[in-house]
């Protein structure tokens, strides 16, 4: 049995065929990660300067799809294939699937920024989904040839969660068509996909690869099947918190609390021996690749500890109502656990370049991740404590985020240097053509399935655009006549002064800075929600204050609020803003409109 330092320092000698496939596989994975980081950087610039060419929501879709289906999917599938598949013929099959996945992801990269969910983006997303089914089919066959161990069982369930997560995607179309896109089931379908992707497919993949790495080197993680099922049960129970986002029922918080407790126990059974064997406890390693693995494991620990705090219902509510917490948590899994954890295995096995450029790139990536997590979670905590904003928070976060594409560019260039790209691409094209003619029947079936997937998924978006089709309700302006212009809530009348009350407006600005600017801008540009500019000229003051203080009822009963919800597809959280604070916000919005458009209170005239 090897000692921990020997285990950490060793590198695997990959076969020539494995290296030949690993380089283009990781080359494309890092490329999509680089593009996702550029889209993310542009999204953060929205809070710093003006962006006129793109819509924020379209960039968000592009960023999330490239991160999940480009980088995350290719990194995990590649690591699994190169760990468990050695047969040359089967590796050629995976190379063919890689080519289809690359084409689908490039299609998403080029379509989502310009049309959001539309004809082309849905078609390419569906192609990727069908390709993932073929990958799962072949890989489960290959995995069954290996001895059943804790590692293979975890990996098998990671594939099962990959398949199970797609149920959410299939449900989006019928639910959106029959019940509408503001129905809780619609958002539960979306959250189902995200939950089982992040906490199932990706996390189980990481745990399985970690366990396989230790077992291969003579170490063991003694996990019985009973303990594994406790981990599975925790995965399902913690989905309750995602459901509570659209359906805030108290019992869901208790179900989530039970799931979180079981998850902590299961993670302890797996991670405690891993830290003891790899790092002699929690000692920070000396080798830079081992440090990346350490960051990945610590991110998984941090994920479990953060979720442990969600046992308290009030804290759980804060976790999904403060957007910075949500972003920080997702990044903790994707950037922390998956990127650094599985990325370290890829470096150790020579699937990724490990030269000086790559080393510097990974250090930049680690620095950007740690600083941005501190900023996001720290600022979210300040908002919860009503302590205001970190000075120049959005600018600092944007500057920090520039390190992501810079680091990834260095990693990508290292991969570029290590391979003859032209030869690789020609080989890939030749392989795709050969496999295409060998598998005509299979391809015909997949095309039929893809067309069906396109038609079904398009139903959720009304065909070729985001707000087209028979299932889309009228816009906010079309429904305003049918709604009470004062909204639904306790506020029936608001006395407005002829001029702006500067003291009230200043207090309102402080609340807006703390609770609103993560989703709304003060201009007319949409971020997550619509821009504030002109709101006092479009809506009565009573409606604005009711929307702030009585948001859940407004979203359930007010037609205008429901139409805005339909357009944004993001539920406005209940921030527990008092009546006085809402009046202060209204006064600040009046001042903002007067400064930017020269008029205010037009809706009352």
C-alpha positions, 0 to 999 in steps of 0.5 A: 500500500502506498503512502499518502505522499506517494499516492498524491505524486503519482501519475498514470501512464495512459495508453496511446489511443487513450491519449489520442482521444483524451487531448481533443476531448479535453481540448473541447471541454476547456474551450467551452469552459472558456466561452462560458466564462466570457459569457459570464464576464459579460453578464457581470459587466451588465452591473458595471456598464451598458451592454446594448447588443445582447439581452442578459437573459440570453447570455444567462442561457448561453452561459449555463448551457455551455457550463453544464453541457459543454464543460461539465458534461465533457469533463465528467464523461471524459474522465469516466470513459478514460477510467473505465474503457480501454477497448479500442473499438468502443473508444472509437464509438465514444469519439464519434459521440464526442463529435456529435456533442461538440457540434451540438454545443457549438450550435448552442454557443452560437444560437443562445446569445442571440435568440435565447430559447428558440428554434435553433437553440432547442434543436441543438440542445435536443441533439445533445440530450439524445447524444447523452442517452447513447453515451449512457447506454454504451457506458453502462454496458462497459461499466458492467464489465468491471467488478462491482465496488463502491466506486462502480456503484457510485459511477453507475448511479451518476449515470442514472441521475443523468438520465433521471434529470432529463425527465425535467426537460421532457416535462417542461413542454407538456407542463408549459403547454397545458398549465402555463410557464408560471405554474409551480410544476413548470419551475419544479420541472426546471429545478428537477433537472438542475438538482439531479444534474448538480447534486446527482450526476456531477457530484456522484461522478466526482465521488465515484472517480475519487473512490476509484482513484483511492481503490486503484492505489490500494486505499479503501472507502468502506461504504456499505450498500445501506450507507449508499442508499442513505446518500441516495435518499438524501439526494431526493429529500433535498430536492424539497428545497428547490420545490419550496422556491416556487411553492413555499410550504413549511413541510418542504423545509422539514423534508429538506432538513432531514435530507440535509442531515442524511447528506452530511452523514453520507458525505462524512462516511466518504470524505473523512477517510479520503482526507485522512488517506490523501492529505493526512487529515486536512494538511494543505499539500505541496504539489500544485495538482494535489492542491487543486484536488484539495480545493475540490474536496473542500468545496464539497465539504463547504457545500455540505456545511452550507446546506446544513445551515438550511435546516433552519427554515428562515435560513433556507428561505434566505438561501434562495431569495438572495441571488448571490447565495444562489450563484455562490452555491451553484459555483461551489459545486460546478467551479469548486467540486467538479472543476478542481476535483475532476480536473485534478484527476485529469491532470494526474492522468495526463488527460490535461496538459500540466506544463507551466502554462497550465499550472499558472492557468489553474492557479489563476482559476483557483484565485478567481474562484476563491475570491469570487466565492468570498465576495458573493457569499460575503455580500449575500450575508451583508444583505441578510444582515442589512449592512449594505454593500461592499464598496464598488462590489460589482466592479470588484467582482467583474475585475475578479471574474476576468481571471477566469477566462485568462486562466482558462486561456492559458490552460487551453493554449497548453492543450493546443501546444500538446496536440496537432489540432489539424491532424486531430480534427481530420481524424475526428471527421474521418471517424465520424464519417466511418461510424456514420456509415456503420451505424445508419440505422442507429443514426436514423433512430436518433434523428427521429428521437431528436425531432420528437425532442425538438417538437416537445421542447419547443412547446415550452417556448412557443415554437421559434421564440421565447414569447410566441405560441398559443400557450403564452399569455398576454403581455403585461400591457395587454392585461393591465385593463383587466387588473386592478391598477392598485394591485392586490394587498393592504395598500389602497391609497398612497399620498404623493408629494408634488416633489421628491422627498430627498430624505425618504428617497435616500433611505429607499436607495439604501434598501434598493442597493441591498435587496434589489440591484442583484436582479434589477437595474435603474435604467430600462435594461432588463437584467433578471427582472425588468429595469426600474426606469419608468416604473412610476409612469407605468404603474400606480404607487399602490401597485408598486408598494403591493408588489414589494410587500405582498409579492406572493399574493400578487404573483398568484392573483394579479394579472399584470404581475403574472404577465411580468413573471411570464416574461422574466421566468424568475419568481420575485422573492419575498424580501420581507420589506416593511411598509415604511421601507416600501414607501421609501423605495417608491420615493427613490423610484420616483426620483430615479424616473424624474432624473432619467426621463424627466417625469414621474407619477404619470400612472396617477394622472 
